[in-house]
Amino acid sequence: MTRSASSRFSRRNFLRGAGIAAVGLSFAGTARRGWSQEERKLNVYNWDTYIGEATLSTFTERTGIEVQYDLYANNEELFAKLQTGNPGYDVIFPSDYMVATMIAKNMLMELDHSKIPNMANIDPDPNFSDPPFNPGLKYALPYMWGTIGIGYRKSAVETPTSWAAVLDSSEHSGRIALLADMRAVIGLALKYLGYSMNSTNEEEIAQARDLLIKQKPHIKTFAEDNGQDLLLSGEVDLCMEWNGDIVSAMQEDDDLSYVVPQEGGMVWIDNACIPTGAPHPENAHAFLNFINDPEVNAEIANTIRFATANKAAKEFINPEDLANPAIYPAAETIAKSEALIDVGDFTPVYDRAWTEIQAA
């Protein structure tokens, strides 16, 4: 049954709920002492709808550190904000390929692992504990991970088996939303065409660009990380989206579903980092330690419905989420999918293609 709108966890205004009384979570390694040399403030820059309902208020209650929390819609927006200098953020959450980009440009601080004892709770799988974009977790700790696939309304469309449903079809013209995310959209167009999502071939990028320009008349919008809201409101019937956002929407409307098409999707890992020039690095380390406490991390994962990279937290995660392939995808789905990597000096080619797509 569809849940009423009044029961819905607010997406854009969820921080109003963060001021409620903190839940009684237990965690090690975080206390009020230890910040005497640094003002008790922390400036966090994160994706929308990507924190637990009580995470921030509990952190403040336990440490006395007040949190200023700002939101961004995609990695490119995050990068642009910090590219010319850190305006004052202490913790950010870039995706895998963007971590590599920011490391190369000296935009991230090296972490002091001695101040983050809870990093011992991170899954020892090398994809999390020693990823190629961040060897030895030197600059970042894995936060959440998942896929990008297609959210859809079951009563309006057949289960989309291919990316053609949103990238190469007029069947649902005007009822399609794509992400406002350059690398994800161009990457998945490349994947649909049979190429790597990380192609550095100009002809292949041009083909993906032309495909998207041809499809653009049938696309309602490039959604700023809110395709799930468009599905729920009935404004679109198909959307390219992050899996956890669609899973959350599925709780509210059982006519919605999520699928990774047969070509595979995008696998991603988001990461907690301290940007260069952070004004409160001690508080930032405390926050990274805090969100890697198993119960705290599970509270986040249970709220936002994404897969966690914290193995110890799984003891406290909703069993139905652990068994849900839309959250924790099957091995064969992951095998067909691809992660984005930093394409270095080829990035301007993607930038030009994206500008042409948006201008068409």
MITOR-362974 format. One record per residue (C-alpha): residue number from 1; x, z, y. Coordinates in pm, 1 decimal. Layout:
N
@k:NUM x:X z:Z y:Y
...
//
This chain:
360
@k:1 x:0.0 z:0.0 y:0.0
@k:2 x:116.8 z:-75.9 y:351.2
@k:3 x:222.5 z:236.3 y:534.6
@k:4 x:68.9 z:304.4 y:873.5
@k:5 x:271.5 z:231.3 y:1183.0
@k:6 x:262.7 z:596.8 y:1281.4
@k:7 x:466.2 z:689.7 y:972.9
@k:8 x:737.0 z:440.5 y:1049.0
@k:9 x:1089.6 z:557.7 y:1130.2
@k:10 x:1148.7 z:425.1 y:1480.0
@k:11 x:1424.0 z:166.7 y:1491.5
@k:12 x:1506.9 z:106.4 y:1857.6
@k:13 x:1420.7 z:462.3 y:1963.1
@k:14 x:1546.6 z:653.4 y:1661.7
@k:15 x:1791.7 z:860.3 y:1866.8
@k:16 x:1500.9 z:1049.4 y:2017.0
@k:17 x:1459.3 z:1196.2 y:1671.6
@k:18 x:1823.0 z:1297.0 y:1657.9
@k:19 x:1751.5 z:1582.6 y:1894.0
@k:20 x:1537.1 z:1768.3 y:1643.5
@k:21 x:1662.8 z:2081.8 y:1475.6
@k:22 x:1951.8 z:2000.2 y:1245.9
@k:23 x:1901.2 z:2020.1 y:874.2
@k:24 x:2097.6 z:2279.3 y:682.9
@k:25 x:2370.3 z:2057.2 y:542.6
@k:26 x:2684.8 z:2210.2 y:401.8
@k:27 x:3022.3 z:2047.2 y:452.3
@k:28 x:3390.4 z:2129.0 y:444.7
@k:29 x:3663.2 z:2080.5 y:699.9
@k:30 x:3452.5 z:2082.3 y:1017.4
@k:31 x:3415.0 z:2389.6 y:1235.0
@k:32 x:3406.3 z:2483.3 y:1602.8
@k:33 x:3771.3 z:2573.5 y:1615.2
@k:34 x:4040.3 z:2312.1 y:1665.1
@k:35 x:3915.1 z:2127.2 y:1973.4
@k:36 x:4043.6 z:2359.9 y:2244.1
@k:37 x:4275.5 z:2088.1 y:2380.0
@k:38 x:4000.9 z:1825.5 y:2407.0
@k:39 x:3666.7 z:1833.7 y:2585.0
@k:40 x:3378.9 z:1861.7 y:2342.7
@k:41 x:3248.5 z:1508.8 y:2382.9
@k:42 x:3237.5 z:1206.1 y:2155.1
@k:43 x:3140.3 z:850.2 y:2244.6
@k:44 x:3014.1 z:649.1 y:1949.1
@k:45 x:2939.8 z:274.1 y:1944.6
@k:46 x:2743.9 z:166.9 y:1637.1
@k:47 x:2500.0 z:-84.8 y:1495.9
@k:48 x:2129.6 z:-22.8 y:1555.2
@k:49 x:1946.5 z:191.1 y:1295.6
@k:50 x:2272.6 z:288.8 y:1127.9
@k:51 x:2287.5 z:669.0 y:1127.6
@k:52 x:2086.7 z:950.5 y:971.1
@k:53 x:1799.5 z:1113.1 y:1155.4
@k:54 x:1981.9 z:1447.3 y:1173.5
@k:55 x:2346.8 z:1333.1 y:1161.5
@k:56 x:2428.6 z:1360.5 y:1530.3
@k:57 x:2239.4 z:1680.5 y:1599.7
@k:58 x:2395.6 z:1847.5 y:1295.9
@k:59 x:2744.0 z:1740.5 y:1404.4
@k:60 x:2684.6 z:1888.0 y:1749.9
@k:61 x:2541.9 z:2209.0 y:1605.7
@k:62 x:2841.5 z:2258.8 y:1375.8
@k:63 x:3117.5 z:2160.7 y:1617.3
@k:64 x:2983.2 z:2203.4 y:1969.4
@k:65 x:3076.5 z:1839.1 y:2036.0
@k:66 x:2812.1 z:1646.1 y:2230.3
@k:67 x:2764.2 z:1284.1 y:2122.7
@k:68 x:2695.3 z:985.8 y:2347.1
@k:69 x:2561.6 z:711.3 y:2120.0
@k:70 x:2547.5 z:343.1 y:2220.2
@k:71 x:2429.7 z:42.6 y:2018.6
@k:72 x:2547.2 z:-313.5 y:1959.7
@k:73 x:2385.7 z:-600.3 y:1767.4
@k:74 x:2681.6 z:-779.9 y:1607.3
@k:75 x:3058.7 z:-776.8 y:1562.1
@k:76 x:3117.4 z:-1027.8 y:1840.9
@k:77 x:2936.9 z:-804.3 y:2090.3
@k:78 x:3152.4 z:-510.4 y:1978.4
@k:79 x:3470.6 z:-716.3 y:2010.2
@k:80 x:3379.1 z:-846.9 y:2354.7
@k:81 x:3311.4 z:-493.2 y:2477.6
@k:82 x:3658.2 z:-371.0 y:2378.6
@k:83 x:3862.8 z:-690.2 y:2411.9
@k:84 x:3985.1 z:-624.8 y:2764.8
@k:85 x:4030.8 z:-251.5 y:2710.3
@k:86 x:3841.9 z:40.2 y:2561.2
@k:87 x:3572.2 z:146.6 y:2811.8
@k:88 x:3566.6 z:494.6 y:2660.0
@k:89 x:3454.5 z:479.5 y:2296.0
@k:90 x:3592.4 z:714.8 y:2030.6
@k:91 x:3433.1 z:580.0 y:1710.8
@k:92 x:3321.4 z:226.1 y:1626.6
@k:93 x:3190.4 z:57.3 y:1310.9
@k:94 x:3324.9 z:-300.1 y:1273.9
@k:95 x:3275.6 z:-508.5 y:960.8
@k:96 x:3559.3 z:-606.4 y:727.5
@k:97 x:3677.2 z:-928.4 y:894.0
@k:98 x:3648.8 z:-775.0 y:1240.0
@k:99 x:3867.0 z:-482.5 y:1132.6
@k:100 x:4140.4 z:-733.2 y:1047.8
@k:101 x:4094.6 z:-906.0 y:1383.3
@k:102 x:4111.9 z:-580.4 y:1575.0
@k:103 x:4417.4 z:-459.5 y:1381.8
@k:104 x:4598.8 z:-782.6 y:1467.6
@k:105 x:4518.0 z:-732.2 y:1835.6
@k:106 x:4623.4 z:-363.6 y:1837.9
@k:107 x:4268.8 z:-254.9 y:1912.3
@k:108 x:4252.6 z:21.5 y:1648.5
@k:109 x:4437.5 z:351.5 y:1620.2
@k:110 x:4614.4 z:444.3 y:1299.4
@k:111 x:4419.1 z:723.7 y:1132.5
@k:112 x:4571.6 z:1064.4 y:1061.9
@k:113 x:4455.7 z:1115.1 y:703.0
@k:114 x:4554.3 z:1483.1 y:713.3
@k:115 x:4264.5 z:1537.5 y:954.4
@k:116 x:4011.2 z:1365.5 y:725.6
@k:117 x:4015.3 z:1561.3 y:396.1
@k:118 x:3670.9 z:1428.1 y:306.6
@k:119 x:3814.5 z:1079.7 y:265.9
@k:120 x:3890.3 z:1199.3 y:-88.3
@k:121 x:3519.3 z:1137.0 y:-152.8
@k:122 x:3552.1 z:760.4 y:-97.4
@k:123 x:3496.9 z:544.3 y:-404.6
@k:124 x:3837.0 z:476.6 y:-570.1
@k:125 x:3738.5 z:114.5 y:-638.4
@k:126 x:4012.3 z:-89.4 y:-460.7
@k:127 x:3745.3 z:-281.3 y:-268.7
@k:128 x:3680.0 z:46.2 y:-87.0
@k:129 x:4002.0 z:248.8 y:-125.9
@k:130 x:4254.8 z:-28.4 y:-62.2
@k:131 x:4078.3 z:-333.6 y:81.8
@k:132 x:4287.5 z:-637.7 y:176.9
@k:133 x:4169.9 z:-626.1 y:537.5
@k:134 x:4284.4 z:-261.3 y:571.8
@k:135 x:4548.9 z:-169.3 y:309.9
@k:136 x:4571.8 z:200.9 y:236.1
@k:137 x:4280.5 z:272.5 y:472.9
@k:138 x:4539.1 z:288.6 y:749.6
@k:139 x:4304.1 z:199.6 y:1034.2
@k:140 x:3951.1 z:240.8 y:900.9
@k:141 x:3737.4 z:421.0 y:645.0
@k:142 x:3460.5 z:236.4 y:457.8
@k:143 x:3112.4 z:341.9 y:568.8
@k:144 x:2829.2 z:138.7 y:414.4
@k:145 x:2820.5 z:-194.4 y:232.8
@k:146 x:2570.3 z:-451.0 y:118.5
@k:147 x:2456.7 z:-810.5 y:137.0
@k:148 x:2291.1 z:-1056.1 y:369.7
@k:149 x:2004.3 z:-1241.8 y:205.9
@k:150 x:1647.9 z:-1346.9 y:283.4
@k:151 x:1361.6 z:-1113.4 y:364.4
@k:152 x:1022.0 z:-1272.4 y:311.7
@k:153 x:646.3 z:-1216.4 y:300.5
@k:154 x:529.2 z:-1269.3 y:-57.4
@k:155 x:175.0 z:-1372.8 y:34.9
@k:156 x:299.5 z:-1647.2 y:266.8
@k:157 x:593.6 z:-1801.5 y:80.8
@k:158 x:718.4 z:-1845.3 y:-271.1
@k:159 x:1030.9 z:-1650.6 y:-360.0
@k:160 x:1310.3 z:-1840.4 y:-181.0
@k:161 x:1564.0 z:-1937.8 y:-444.9
@k:162 x:1794.2 z:-2127.4 y:-208.7
@k:163 x:1923.2 z:-2091.4 y:147.0
@k:164 x:1743.9 z:-2422.2 y:204.2
@k:165 x:1428.3 z:-2218.0 y:272.0
@k:166 x:1564.9 z:-2103.3 y:607.6
@k:167 x:1846.5 z:-2352.3 y:674.8
@k:168 x:1717.4 z:-2690.7 y:559.2
@k:169 x:1338.0 z:-2700.0 y:547.4
@k:170 x:1042.7 z:-2759.7 y:778.8
@k:171 x:790.9 z:-2607.1 y:538.9
@k:172 x:766.3 z:-2282.8 y:736.6
@k:173 x:844.5 z:-2423.8 y:1078.2
@k:174 x:829.0 z:-2163.5 y:1352.6
@k:175 x:807.9 z:-1881.4 y:1098.5
@k:176 x:1183.4 z:-1838.7 y:1037.7
@k:177 x:1434.5 z:-1602.4 y:1197.5
@k:178 x:1811.0 z:-1620.0 y:1158.2
@k:179 x:2059.2 z:-1353.8 y:1260.6
@k:180 x:2219.8 z:-1375.8 y:1604.2
@k:181 x:2555.0 z:-1347.0 y:1430.4
@k:182 x:2798.3 z:-1638.2 y:1455.8
@k:183 x:3008.9 z:-1580.8 y:1145.5
@k:184 x:2714.7 z:-1484.3 y:923.4
@k:185 x:2495.1 z:-1779.6 y:1020.2
@k:186 x:2765.2 z:-2046.6 y:1016.4
@k:187 x:2916.5 z:-1887.2 y:705.5
@k:188 x:2593.4 z:-1898.1 y:508.3
@k:189 x:2530.1 z:-2255.1 y:621.6
@k:190 x:2876.3 z:-2337.8 y:484.8
@k:191 x:2793.3 z:-2162.0 y:160.0
@k:192 x:2467.9 z:-2358.4 y:126.1
@k:193 x:2668.2 z:-2679.6 y:174.7
@k:194 x:2904.4 z:-2576.8 y:-105.3
@k:195 x:3195.9 z:-2463.5 y:110.1
@k:196 x:3366.3 z:-2129.3 y:166.8
@k:197 x:3211.8 z:-1898.7 y:424.3
@k:198 x:3565.1 z:-1870.8 y:562.6
@k:199 x:3635.2 z:-2242.0 y:589.5
@k:200 x:3912.6 z:-2354.0 y:821.2
@k:201 x:3820.5 z:-2719.6 y:785.4
@k:202 x:3685.6 z:-2865.7 y:1109.1
@k:203 x:3476.8 z:-3128.1 y:931.5
@k:204 x:3306.7 z:-2861.3 y:720.8
@k:205 x:3232.2 z:-2651.7 y:1029.9
@k:206 x:3088.5 z:-2962.4 y:1195.5
@k:207 x:2858.1 z:-3020.1 y:897.1
@k:208 x:2735.1 z:-2661.0 y:915.3
@k:209 x:2682.9 z:-2697.2 y:1291.4
@k:210 x:2485.1 z:-3016.9 y:1248.3
@k:211 x:2271.8 z:-2860.4 y:973.9
@k:212 x:2181.5 z:-2569.0 y:1200.6
@k:213 x:2111.6 z:-2793.3 y:1500.1
@k:214 x:1880.5 z:-3004.1 y:1284.4
@k:215 x:1703.8 z:-2689.0 y:1163.1
@k:216 x:1679.3 z:-2527.1 y:1505.4
@k:217 x:1333.5 z:-2669.4 y:1597.0
@k:218 x:1195.2 z:-2483.1 y:1295.2
@k:219 x:1364.2 z:-2151.4 y:1381.1
@k:220 x:1158.6 z:-1908.8 y:1586.0
@k:221 x:1455.4 z:-1702.4 y:1698.5
@k:222 x:1806.9 z:-1588.5 y:1633.9
@k:223 x:1720.1 z:-1221.4 y:1596.0
@k:224 x:1934.7 z:-946.8 y:1744.9
@k:225 x:1941.9 z:-741.6 y:1425.3
@k:226 x:1561.8 z:-701.4 y:1423.1
@k:227 x:1441.8 z:-966.0 y:1179.4
@k:228 x:1280.1 z:-689.4 y:974.4
@k:229 x:1060.9 z:-601.4 y:1273.3
@k:230 x:952.6 z:-964.1 y:1308.8
@k:231 x:856.3 z:-965.8 y:941.3
@k:232 x:659.5 z:-644.9 y:973.7
@k:233 x:472.8 z:-764.4 y:1281.8
@k:234 x:384.5 z:-1094.8 y:1115.3
@k:235 x:575.8 z:-1305.3 y:1366.7
@k:236 x:786.9 z:-1466.0 y:1092.3
@k:237 x:754.4 z:-1507.0 y:716.5
@k:238 x:1123.6 z:-1559.1 y:635.8
@k:239 x:1435.9 z:-1410.8 y:788.1
@k:240 x:1807.3 z:-1394.8 y:723.5
@k:241 x:1885.3 z:-1022.7 y:737.7
@k:242 x:2094.5 z:-729.3 y:625.0
@k:243 x:1959.4 z:-597.2 y:296.0
@k:244 x:1906.1 z:-236.1 y:407.8
@k:245 x:1693.4 z:-339.4 y:704.2
@k:246 x:1460.2 z:-533.6 y:476.7
@k:247 x:1452.8 z:-253.9 y:218.6
@k:248 x:1339.9 z:-13.4 y:492.5
@k:249 x:1069.6 z:-258.6 y:598.2
@k:250 x:956.5 z:-294.3 y:236.2
@k:251 x:871.8 z:77.4 y:238.4
@k:252 x:617.9 z:9.1 y:508.0
@k:253 x:466.2 z:-312.4 y:377.1
@k:254 x:458.1 z:-391.3 y:6.4
@k:255 x:398.5 z:-759.6 y:84.5
@k:256 x:763.4 z:-787.3 y:188.6
@k:257 x:1059.3 z:-850.0 y:-40.3
@k:258 x:1429.5 z:-939.8 y:-34.6
@k:259 x:1640.5 z:-1183.4 y:-232.8
@k:260 x:1994.9 z:-1316.7 y:-240.1
@k:261 x:1956.5 z:-1693.2 y:-300.7
@k:262 x:2109.0 z:-1874.5 y:-596.4
@k:263 x:2407.4 z:-1993.2 y:-391.4
@k:264 x:2499.4 z:-1629.2 y:-329.3
@k:265 x:2497.6 z:-1432.7 y:-6.2
@k:266 x:2738.3 z:-1250.5 y:216.0
@k:267 x:2890.3 z:-924.3 y:92.5
@k:268 x:3011.2 z:-695.6 y:367.1
@k:269 x:3169.4 z:-356.0 y:421.9
@k:270 x:3127.7 z:-178.1 y:753.2
@k:271 x:3395.5 z:69.0 y:854.3
@k:272 x:3442.4 z:373.9 y:1075.1
@k:273 x:3738.6 z:332.1 y:1311.3
@k:274 x:3894.4 z:493.0 y:1617.4
@k:275 x:3963.9 z:229.4 y:1883.4
@k:276 x:4289.5 z:225.8 y:2074.7
@k:277 x:4258.3 z:429.4 y:2391.3
@k:278 x:3988.4 z:661.0 y:2253.5
@k:279 x:3959.2 z:951.8 y:2499.1
@k:280 x:3873.7 z:1205.6 y:2228.1
@k:281 x:4077.7 z:1116.9 y:1916.8
@k:282 x:4067.4 z:1470.5 y:1772.0
@k:283 x:3688.6 z:1476.0 y:1794.4
@k:284 x:3680.9 z:1127.0 y:1646.5
@k:285 x:3878.7 z:1240.3 y:1341.4
@k:286 x:3640.2 z:1533.3 y:1305.8
@k:287 x:3344.2 z:1295.1 y:1311.6
@k:288 x:3498.8 z:1065.8 y:1048.4
@k:289 x:3556.1 z:1370.1 y:829.9
@k:290 x:3198.5 z:1487.1 y:891.2
@k:291 x:3029.9 z:1161.1 y:791.2
@k:292 x:3231.0 z:1155.4 y:469.2
@k:293 x:3096.6 z:1489.6 y:355.0
@k:294 x:2883.5 z:1404.2 y:47.2
@k:295 x:2559.1 z:1559.5 y:173.5
@k:296 x:2597.6 z:1427.5 y:525.6
@k:297 x:2680.5 z:1081.2 y:395.4
@k:298 x:2383.7 z:1088.7 y:159.0
@k:299 x:2152.7 z:1186.0 y:444.7
@k:300 x:2269.8 z:877.1 y:629.8
@k:301 x:2230.4 z:649.1 y:326.5
@k:302 x:1886.8 z:789.7 y:239.1
@k:303 x:1773.1 z:722.7 y:595.6
@k:304 x:1908.0 z:372.6 y:652.4
@k:305 x:1872.5 z:245.6 y:290.5
@k:306 x:2218.4 z:88.5 y:262.0
@k:307 x:2471.1 z:134.8 y:-18.2
@k:308 x:2739.0 z:392.4 y:54.5
@k:309 x:3111.2 z:365.2 y:-16.1
@k:310 x:3122.0 z:744.2 y:-65.2
@k:311 x:3118.9 z:805.6 y:-440.6
@k:312 x:3064.4 z:1180.7 y:-411.1
@k:313 x:2751.5 z:1123.9 y:-200.8
@k:314 x:2569.7 z:948.2 y:-484.1
@k:315 x:2479.7 z:1285.0 y:-636.2
@k:316 x:2250.2 z:1340.1 y:-336.4
@k:317 x:2111.6 z:987.5 y:-292.9
@k:318 x:1755.8 z:899.0 y:-389.2
@k:319 x:1764.7 z:785.4 y:-754.8
@k:320 x:1526.9 z:496.9 y:-682.3
@k:321 x:1772.3 z:363.5 y:-424.5
@k:322 x:2061.2 z:379.3 y:-671.5
@k:323 x:1849.8 z:176.3 y:-916.2
@k:324 x:1731.6 z:-75.6 y:-655.4
@k:325 x:1925.0 z:-406.5 y:-683.9
@k:326 x:1834.1 z:-490.0 y:-324.6
@k:327 x:2050.7 z:-192.2 y:-221.6
@k:328 x:2309.1 z:-180.9 y:-500.2
@k:329 x:2322.1 z:-547.1 y:-613.8
@k:330 x:2398.7 z:-655.1 y:-967.9
@k:331 x:2752.2 z:-760.3 y:-1053.0
@k:332 x:2646.8 z:-1123.0 y:-1096.3
@k:333 x:2499.1 z:-1126.3 y:-744.0
@k:334 x:2823.1 z:-992.8 y:-599.1
@k:335 x:3023.4 z:-1246.0 y:-802.9
@k:336 x:2828.6 z:-1533.7 y:-644.5
@k:337 x:2864.8 z:-1391.4 y:-295.3
@k:338 x:3151.8 z:-1390.9 y:-50.6
@k:339 x:3297.1 z:-1159.0 y:213.8
@k:340 x:3402.9 z:-1279.9 y:554.9
@k:341 x:3770.1 z:-1269.1 y:645.1
@k:342 x:3947.6 z:-1309.3 y:975.8
@k:343 x:4012.4 z:-1680.2 y:1032.4
@k:344 x:4269.4 z:-1610.1 y:1302.9
@k:345 x:4353.1 z:-1902.2 y:1530.6
@k:346 x:4063.5 z:-2100.9 y:1383.4
@k:347 x:3808.5 z:-1866.4 y:1545.6
@k:348 x:3766.6 z:-2089.4 y:1856.7
@k:349 x:3636.3 z:-2366.7 y:1627.5
@k:350 x:3357.6 z:-2134.1 y:1516.3
@k:351 x:3300.9 z:-2028.6 y:1877.9
@k:352 x:3255.6 z:-2390.1 y:1989.3
@k:353 x:3021.3 z:-2468.2 y:1702.7
@k:354 x:2811.3 z:-2160.5 y:1780.3
@k:355 x:2792.3 z:-2250.1 y:2149.5
@k:356 x:2672.1 z:-2599.2 y:2058.8
@k:357 x:2410.7 z:-2458.4 y:1819.6
@k:358 x:2276.1 z:-2220.2 y:2082.8
@k:359 x:2272.6 z:-2491.9 y:2348.8
@k:360 x:2092.6 z:-2750.3 y:2132.8
//
